[in-house]
Every structure is written in C-alpha cells, then in structure tokens.
C-alpha cells in the first residue's frame, strides 16, 4: 500500500474538479465530510461490540466514498480493514480502526484546503 501525500490527494481532487465540475465536486466533498466521521463512529462502535456485519458495512462505505474524493490511501486502508473483517477478524482490528481515525484527520484537512480554495 503506497502512502499518499496530502498534495497528491489535493491534486486528485483538483483533477476531478476539472473533469466533473466544481459545483459537483464541492457537493461530493461536503457530503463526504459530513458522512465520514459518522462512519468512523459506526466502525468504532461495531468494533467495540464485535458486530462484524456493521463493521464490514462501515469499512466498505468508507472505502468507496473515500475513493470518490481522491483519498486513495485512506480508501486502501479501509479496504484492508473491510477484507479482514470479512474473514471474521473484527476483534483483532482495533489498531487498524485507530489508524483509520488518525488518517482521516489528514484527509479532512486536505479536502478542507480544496474546499476553501487554497
């Protein structure tokens, strides 16, 4: 899994803006920034209760939505967590959940930078 710098992610978002238009991508970013924290909470709660189905669903949603906003590395992390949970390893994924939560801080900062026109 290759790390993605914030600059790489910003470039990916700006490329998407050039392709899909600024209005559309700003709406996608706004939806993502509102939804992703809830999905991380869902993931943490599913981990705490060892609810494999809810855990897998939250990881899958994070994987997919993150890819749409250019957060490739974060999407890859969520994909790895999703795949591990599908194999029944939810109880062993606490460190990965923490890693996702920490990685989201960088994703959010990069998206807000694009959102604010910097």
N, C-alpha and C positions, 0 to 999 in steps of 0.2 A: 504494500500500500504506500503510494507516494504522497508525501506531505504536500499540501497546497498552501502557498503563502497568501496572506490577505490580498496582496497585489494581484496574484493570479486569479483569485476569486472575483475581485473587482473588475478585472479585465473580462472575465467570463460574463459577468452581469452586463457590462457595457456592450459586449458583443451581442448579447441577447436583446438589449435595448435597440441596437442598430437593426436587428432582424425583425423584432416583434413590435417595436414602438415603445416610446417612453411611458405613455399612459398605461398600457397593458402591463408592462413590467413593474411599474410602481405599484399597481394594484396587486400583482402577484407578491411583491416584496412585503407590502402591508399585511396581506393575508398570512404570509409565512411568519412574519414577526409576531403576529397575534396568536398564531396556532402552535408554533414550535415549542414555546415554553409550556403550554398545556400538555403537549405530547411527552415532554421530558418529565413532567409531574406524573403523568399516566405511567410512564416507564418505571419511574422510581417506586410508585405505589404497587405496580404489578410485581416488581422485584421483591418488595417487602412482604407481599402476601403470597409469593411464589405462584402467581397466576400466569401460567405460560401462555395462554391464549391472548390475554390482554397485553402481555409483554411483547409478544410477537407482532401483534397488530400495531402497537405504538412504534416499535422499531421499524416496521415496514412503512408506516406513514412518514416517519422522519426521513427514511432513506429516499423515498420517492419525492417528497416535497423539497428536500434539500437539493436534489439533483436539478430540479426546475429552476432554482435560484442561483445555480452555479457553484454551490458548496459541495464540490466533488469529493473532497477528502472527508468531510462530515458525512456525506451520503455513504461513502465506502465504510466508514466506522459503523454507521447504523446498519448497513448490510451485513457486516460481520457479526454484529450482535443479533440481528434477526436470524441469521443462519444458525448460530449457536443455540438460540432459544428453540428453534425448530427441532433441534436434536435433543431437547429436554434438559439443557444445561442452565436453566434460569437461575438456580440457586448459586451458581458459580460466576455470575456476570456482574456482581456489584462493582468491581473495579472498572469494567467497561462502561457501566452506566455513569460512574463518576467522570470517566474520560470524555464521554459524550457531553455531559453537562459543562465541563470545562471548555471543550472545543466549541460549544455553542456560543460562548462569550465572544470568541473571535469572529465567528460567522455573523453574529448580530452586529458587531462593531463595523465589519466590512460592508454589510448591507445598509446600515445607517449612514455610512460615509457616502455610498452611492445615492441613497435616498435624499440626503441633504445636499447633493450636488457638489461634493468635494472631490 
